[in-house]
Amino acid sequence: MPPSLHPMPPQPKAESYHNPRSLIGTAWSTLQMHVAESLTKLHHITKNHLVIQLRSLTAPVIATKGLETLMDIIEGRQPTVPINVLCFVHLVYCFSLIVHEQDAAKRSSDLFVQAMSYSALFSRQDRQLYIQIVETLWKPADMSNADLVNLVRAKTSLMSHSPGSKGKGIESRNMIYASIDSLAFLAMYFLDQLENATIHVADDAEVLSSDLFLGHCNSLDRTHMDSTQTMAANLILKHNFQLYTHYQAFANNLNNIARRANSELMLPRRLELELMECGKMYLPPDIYFDGYIRFVREQMDSIYCTATAEGSYRALYYRQCIELIKTVIGVPLQPMAEHAVENSSVTQDGFDDIDEFFNVMSPNNFNFSSVGPFDAGQPLDFSCLPNTIDPGTLNPLPLPTPADTNSVQATSTAANSPPSPAPAASSSSPAAKTKSDSSCKLCGYTPEGDPRWFSGSMAKHMKLQHSTKPPTIYRCPYPGCTSQYKNRPDNLRQHQIEKGHFLEGQDVVKRSNKRRKIE
């Protein structure tokens, strides 16, 4: 690192990270609400066996199937069971609300295209039924069928002919596929953030006793970087990350990470998490999400090099993240099935049949007005979504409230595409906004906007306006400043950016107040 960048800013304190229990609790309560809304939207569809299956599943089962499907994708196996994929898509849409907050609507287009592309992996009959459900639940209002076909064609072509996969190890090859898969990419990022929160926990006995936490802190069964890996890490940090060091605060923090990697016994995974956190704190959101995360993973591939006895290096930690999620939401832990990763592929077999897929996706297949009417004799039973845990005890985070999705991009911007300026969201006409049928029982508040986000709006309202827990006060640390914010660390950060209230002269690039990060 250049000597001029040597002075170090203060390191983030443990309290600046989310509590993993809170993070899991938010995802869990959001999933329950999302599934309930989905069943309401699908109530008129009576001749689709996938809808019938979805109605029969409890929230813990949906979470489990979604997490196991994620693990299949990470480890290189095709997601070939339609109902499991539907559970996975539900789960990742919840993760998107937490990760992207108000910007979730703008990024939902790519998630929808990815979800549609999975249909190429199913039988013709299941494909049509699956498309019917995905279109009903998640299709952006401003996306035409012609746009959809073009975007799905581009997505599946990218996944079927992924560059750079030949000759690489199992982990590297699988991670290429998972990074191109927009849903898996986002889900893995959520697990990254959960893992980072876990290793900074101080007072949660259940989390502190988890394999995920112990693997980082005791690390008796993990391998620290040897001298060769440390040398490789030093070269990578010094040279390859120059792409981002024109952001001064990022360069300062990167220099600190490099010094500690040279002087301390550090797990490769810990280095990867710290590099992700550095980018999250000091890079613009578009650059961070659209390029930097994948860049970090690619650089770390050369350090990981080999797989562990239990499986690929990253996959081991992701599996432990999933086990922690199941523990917190009360799902009984079961050993994950052993699979032969070497002989499977996430994409190629299914996506070779893409031409047939587009024949199925004719315009008529998107017109579901002929579906039978809602059968009043079989009312929806929402008791199948029990509160296995009390969301209040998890102290869930405020949920984002995307007010409108008319600005959703119809462009094929994958989660790992090169960074580009985010177009300004177009304002929606008043006619496009609707009011929720449900209101707050305490004050009468009624969510407005796109119905897909009503549950998130109501959850955020209840958290901020009617929480029974003492408020958390976030005070500006700048000397002489008395500004403070109740329950809103994002507002504090915006204040610091606008006023320049960073300690030790630290300069942080200005961010949009629609913050795409988990702090």
RAVEN-V847194 format. One record per residue. N is the residue number from 0. RES is the residue in one letter. PSI is psi in degrees with one decimal (NA if undefined). NEAR is the number of other C-alpha atoms within 12 Angstrom. Layout:
{{N,RES,PSI,NEAR} {N,RES,PSI,NEAR}}
This chain:
{{0,M,143.5,27} {1,P,142.6,16} {2,P,-30.0,10} {3,S,-16.8,11} {4,L,11.4,21} {5,H,-39.7,20} {6,P,135.9,21} {7,M,134.7,26} {8,P,161.7,26} {9,P,146.1,16} {10,Q,148.2,22} {11,P,139.6,17} {12,K,162.2,13} {13,A,-33.5,17} {14,E,-10.7,20} {15,S,-8.2,21} {16,Y,149.7,29} {17,H,146.6,34} {18,N,131.0,32} {19,P,-33.4,45} {20,R,-39.5,38} {21,S,-41.2,33} {22,L,-46.0,41} {23,I,-41.0,43} {24,G,-38.9,38} {25,T,-44.8,43} {26,A,-40.3,44} {27,W,-49.1,47} {28,S,-35.2,43} {29,T,-39.9,42} {30,L,-43.2,43} {31,Q,-44.5,40} {32,M,-39.2,33} {33,H,-42.8,38} {34,V,-41.7,40} {35,A,-42.2,32} {36,E,-39.5,30} {37,S,-42.8,34} {38,L,-35.5,34} {39,T,-43.8,24} {40,K,-27.3,25} {41,L,7.5,35} {42,H,-26.0,30} {43,H,-7.6,27} {44,I,112.3,28} {45,T,-8.7,29} {46,K,40.6,22} {47,N,110.9,26} {48,H,-22.2,22} {49,L,-35.5,31} {50,V,-42.7,34} {51,I,-42.6,22} {52,Q,-43.0,24} {53,L,-39.8,37} {54,R,-28.1,35} {55,S,-9.5,22} {56,L,139.8,30} {57,T,163.4,27} {58,A,-43.3,37} {59,P,-36.1,33} {60,V,-41.0,33} {61,I,-43.9,37} {62,A,-44.1,45} {63,T,-47.0,36} {64,K,-40.0,32} {65,G,-42.9,38} {66,L,-39.5,42} {67,E,-34.0,37} {68,T,-40.4,39} {69,L,-44.7,43} {70,M,-36.7,44} {71,D,-46.3,37} {72,I,-43.7,42} {73,I,-38.2,46} {74,E,7.7,44} {75,G,21.6,36} {76,R,143.2,33} {77,Q,136.6,37} {78,P,94.0,40} {79,T,-2.7,29} {80,V,112.5,27} {81,P,-43.0,39} {82,I,-35.2,37} {83,N,-38.1,33} {84,V,-39.5,44} {85,L,-39.2,47} {86,C,-42.4,42} {87,F,-44.2,41} {88,V,-42.1,46} {89,H,-46.6,45} {90,L,-44.3,45} {91,V,-33.6,43} {92,Y,-34.6,46} {93,C,-42.6,43} {94,F,-38.5,46} {95,S,-40.4,47} {96,L,-38.4,47} {97,I,-42.3,46} {98,V,-48.8,40} {99,H,-11.6,36} {100,E,-127.1,35} {101,Q,-20.7,33} {102,D,2.7,37} {103,A,-36.8,38} {104,A,-41.7,42} {105,K,-29.3,36} {106,R,-0.5,42} {107,S,-23.2,47} {108,S,-45.1,40} {109,D,-34.8,42} {110,L,-40.7,49} {111,F,-44.6,47} {112,V,-41.3,41} {113,Q,-43.1,48} {114,A,-40.8,43} {115,M,-35.8,49} {116,S,-25.3,47} {117,Y,-24.7,48} {118,S,-21.8,43} {119,A,-13.3,44} {120,L,-6.8,36} {121,F,169.5,32} {122,S,162.1,21} {123,R,-44.1,22} {124,Q,-49.9,19} {125,D,-31.9,27} {126,R,-46.7,38} {127,Q,-41.3,35} {128,L,-39.3,35} {129,Y,-45.8,41} {130,I,-40.5,45} {131,Q,-43.9,40} {132,I,-47.5,43} {133,V,-41.4,36} {134,E,-40.9,37} {135,T,-39.2,31} {136,L,-37.2,33} {137,W,-1.4,38} {138,K,125.5,33} {139,P,143.9,33} {140,A,-29.3,29} {141,D,13.1,24} {142,M,118.6,27} {143,S,162.7,19} {144,N,-35.4,25} {145,A,-43.1,17} {146,D,-42.2,24} {147,L,-46.2,36} {148,V,-43.5,31} {149,N,-41.3,24} {150,L,-40.8,31} {151,V,-38.6,39} {152,R,-44.2,31} {153,A,-41.4,27} {154,K,-48.4,38} {155,T,-33.2,40} {156,S,-40.6,26} {157,L,-41.5,31} {158,M,-30.3,37} {159,S,-25.8,29} {160,H,47.8,21} {161,S,124.3,26} {162,P,151.8,15} {163,G,10.5,17} {164,S,-19.9,21} {165,K,136.7,13} {166,G,-0.4,10} {167,K,164.0,19} {168,G,172.9,25} {169,I,-51.7,34} {170,E,-47.1,36} {171,S,-43.0,34} {172,R,-45.1,35} {173,N,-37.7,43} {174,M,-30.8,41} {175,I,-48.1,38} {176,Y,-46.1,38} {177,A,-33.5,43} {178,S,-33.2,40} {179,I,-32.0,41} {180,D,108.7,47} {181,S,-36.9,45} {182,L,-45.4,45} {183,A,-38.8,47} {184,F,-47.5,39} {185,L,-41.0,43} {186,A,-41.2,42} {187,M,-36.6,40} {188,Y,-39.8,44} {189,F,-42.5,41} {190,L,-36.8,42} {191,D,-45.6,40} {192,Q,-36.6,36} {193,L,-43.2,43} {194,E,-42.1,47} {195,N,-38.1,37} {196,A,-37.4,37} {197,T,-41.5,43} {198,I,-4.7,37} {199,H,10.1,30} {200,V,144.9,31} {201,A,-22.5,21} {202,D,32.8,16} {203,D,105.4,20} {204,A,-40.2,14} {205,E,-42.4,23} {206,V,-41.0,33} {207,L,-23.0,26} {208,S,0.8,22} {209,S,153.9,30} {210,D,-33.1,30} {211,L,-48.2,41} {212,F,-46.2,31} {213,L,-33.1,25} {214,G,-29.7,27} {215,H,-41.7,33} {216,C,-43.9,24} {217,N,-41.8,20} {218,S,28.5,21} {219,L,-27.4,12} {220,D,16.7,17} {221,R,158.5,28} {222,T,119.9,25} {223,H,164.4,27} {224,M,129.0,28} {225,D,-177.3,21} {226,S,-37.1,18} {227,T,-44.4,16} {228,Q,-38.1,28} {229,T,-41.0,29} {230,M,-42.3,20} {231,A,-42.1,26} {232,A,-41.8,37} {233,N,-43.5,30} {234,L,-41.2,23} {235,I,-47.1,31} {236,L,-35.6,36} {237,K,-37.5,25} {238,H,-51.6,20} {239,N,-30.9,21} {240,F,6.4,30} {241,Q,-18.0,19} {242,L,-25.6,20} {243,Y,-2.3,29} {244,T,-1.7,25} {245,H,-9.9,19} {246,Y,107.8,26} {247,Q,-45.9,30} {248,A,-37.6,35} {249,F,-45.9,38} {250,A,-40.5,39} {251,N,-47.7,35} {252,N,-36.0,39} {253,L,-39.5,45} {254,N,-39.1,34} {255,N,-42.4,30} {256,I,-42.4,35} {257,A,-41.0,33} {258,R,-41.2,26} {259,R,-34.7,21} {260,A,-30.5,34} {261,N,-29.1,27} {262,S,-12.2,16} {263,E,159.0,19} {264,L,109.0,24} {265,M,134.2,30} {266,L,141.3,34} {267,P,-38.3,36} {268,R,-38.3,39} {269,R,-39.6,38} {270,L,-43.2,39} {271,E,-44.1,41} {272,L,-39.3,34} {273,E,-36.1,37} {274,L,-38.7,40} {275,M,-41.9,37} {276,E,-38.0,36} {277,C,-45.7,39} {278,G,-38.2,41} {279,K,-37.2,37} {280,M,-33.6,36} {281,Y,4.5,35} {282,L,152.7,39} {283,P,145.3,32} {284,P,-42.5,31} {285,D,-43.8,34} {286,I,-38.7,30} {287,Y,-53.5,35} {288,F,-32.6,38} {289,D,-4.3,32} {290,G,-43.7,31} {291,Y,-42.4,35} {292,I,-48.4,38} {293,R,-37.1,37} {294,F,-43.8,33} {295,V,-45.0,37} {296,R,-39.7,36} {297,E,-40.7,28} {298,Q,-38.2,30} {299,M,-22.8,39} {300,D,-39.1,33} {301,S,-18.9,27} {302,I,-39.2,35} {303,Y,-46.9,35} {304,C,-61.9,24} {305,T,164.8,22} {306,A,151.2,23} {307,T,173.6,18} {308,A,-30.8,12} {309,E,-9.6,19} {310,G,-171.9,27} {311,S,153.9,30} {312,Y,-53.1,36} {313,R,-42.4,40} {314,A,-32.3,35} {315,L,-45.1,29} {316,Y,-39.9,40} {317,Y,-38.9,36} {318,R,-39.3,36} {319,Q,-32.2,34} {320,C,-44.3,41} {321,I,-39.0,41} {322,E,-38.7,35} {323,L,-41.6,36} {324,I,-46.4,40} {325,K,-38.2,34} {326,T,-45.2,30} {327,V,-38.9,33} {328,I,-1.5,37} {329,G,21.7,24} {330,V,128.0,25} {331,P,132.8,19} {332,L,133.0,19} {333,Q,144.0,13} {334,P,133.5,11} {335,M,141.4,22} {336,A,145.3,13} {337,E,138.7,12} {338,H,151.8,18} {339,A,97.3,15} {340,V,-36.2,26} {341,E,-30.7,18} {342,N,17.4,14} {343,S,159.8,23} {344,S,140.4,33} {345,V,-31.2,42} {346,T,-42.0,39} {347,Q,-43.3,24} {348,D,-46.3,23} {349,G,-40.8,30} {350,F,-8.9,33} {351,D,-17.6,22} {352,D,27.5,26} {353,I,-30.5,33} {354,D,-42.0,20} {355,E,-35.9,21} {356,F,-43.4,31} {357,F,-29.1,30} {358,N,-37.2,18} {359,V,-35.2,28} {360,M,49.4,33} {361,S,158.9,19} {362,P,-34.0,19} {363,N,-27.6,14} {364,N,-8.2,24} {365,F,8.4,26} {366,N,105.9,17} {367,F,21.6,23} {368,S,-19.6,14} {369,S,-4.3,14} {370,V,142.7,20} {371,G,150.5,15} {372,P,164.7,16} {373,F,132.0,20} {374,D,104.6,15} {375,A,-16.6,11} {376,G,-11.1,10} {377,Q,75.8,13} {378,P,155.2,15} {379,L,138.8,26} {380,D,96.4,19} {381,F,1.0,23} {382,S,-11.2,16} {383,C,-2.5,21} {384,L,70.7,30} {385,P,155.1,25} {386,N,89.2,24} {387,T,-35.0,27} {388,I,153.8,26} {389,D,113.5,20} {390,P,-27.7,30} {391,G,-33.7,24} {392,T,-15.2,21} {393,L,-6.4,26} {394,N,60.8,33} {395,P,152.3,33} {396,L,157.7,41} {397,P,135.6,38} {398,L,148.0,42} {399,P,160.8,40} {400,T,72.6,32} {401,P,116.9,37} {402,A,-22.9,37} {403,D,147.0,37} {404,T,17.1,36} {405,N,-17.6,30} {406,S,6.2,30} {407,V,132.2,36} {408,Q,139.5,34} {409,A,14.2,33} {410,T,154.4,32} {411,S,71.3,33} {412,T,99.4,36} {413,A,163.1,40} {414,A,-17.6,40} {415,N,20.0,37} {416,S,163.0,28} {417,P,145.8,20} {418,P,140.7,22} {419,S,153.7,19} {420,P,135.6,14} {421,A,124.6,23} {422,P,147.0,16} {423,A,137.0,13} {424,A,131.1,21} {425,S,145.6,16} {426,S,139.9,16} {427,S,152.3,19} {428,S,152.7,15} {429,P,-29.9,14} {430,A,-21.7,13} {431,A,-14.2,19} {432,K,142.0,23} {433,T,161.0,21} {434,K,145.5,23} {435,S,149.9,24} {436,D,-16.5,16} {437,S,141.4,20} {438,S,160.0,20} {439,C,127.4,22} {440,K,-14.4,12} {441,L,-34.7,14} {442,C,-5.4,13} {443,G,3.8,15} {444,Y,135.5,22} {445,T,120.8,23} {446,P,146.6,30} {447,E,156.8,28} {448,G,-139.5,28} {449,D,127.7,31} {450,P,-24.0,34} {451,R,-21.1,42} {452,W,8.0,41} {453,F,-42.5,35} {454,S,-40.4,39} {455,G,-39.5,44} {456,S,-44.3,37} {457,M,-40.6,38} {458,A,-41.7,37} {459,K,-41.4,33} {460,H,-46.6,27} {461,M,-38.4,30} {462,K,-44.6,30} {463,L,-34.7,25} {464,Q,-28.4,22} {465,H,23.2,20} {466,S,139.2,23} {467,T,-4.5,13} {468,K,151.5,16} {469,P,139.9,13} {470,P,149.6,18} {471,T,125.1,19} {472,I,126.3,17} {473,Y,113.0,22} {474,R,143.9,24} {475,C,127.0,28} {476,P,-3.7,20} {477,Y,133.0,22} {478,P,128.3,14} {479,G,-11.4,10} {480,C,132.7,17} {481,T,8.3,16} {482,S,139.8,22} {483,Q,154.1,23} {484,Y,133.6,21} {485,K,119.0,20} {486,N,14.9,24} {487,R,80.2,26} {488,P,-25.9,30} {489,D,-36.0,32} {490,N,-36.4,25} {491,L,-43.9,31} {492,R,-39.8,35} {493,Q,-39.5,26} {494,H,-44.9,28} {495,Q,-38.3,32} {496,I,-45.4,24} {497,E,-35.9,18} {498,K,-9.7,18} {499,G,29.2,23} {500,H,66.5,25} {501,F,141.2,25} {502,L,151.8,23} {503,E,35.2,18} {504,G,15.3,18} {505,Q,128.4,26} {506,D,121.5,27} {507,V,135.2,33} {508,V,139.7,27} {509,K,134.9,23} {510,R,159.1,26} {511,S,149.9,25} {512,N,-8.8,24} {513,K,79.4,28} {514,R,126.5,33} {515,R,63.1,35} {516,K,166.5,42} {517,I,111.2,38} {518,E,NA,33}}
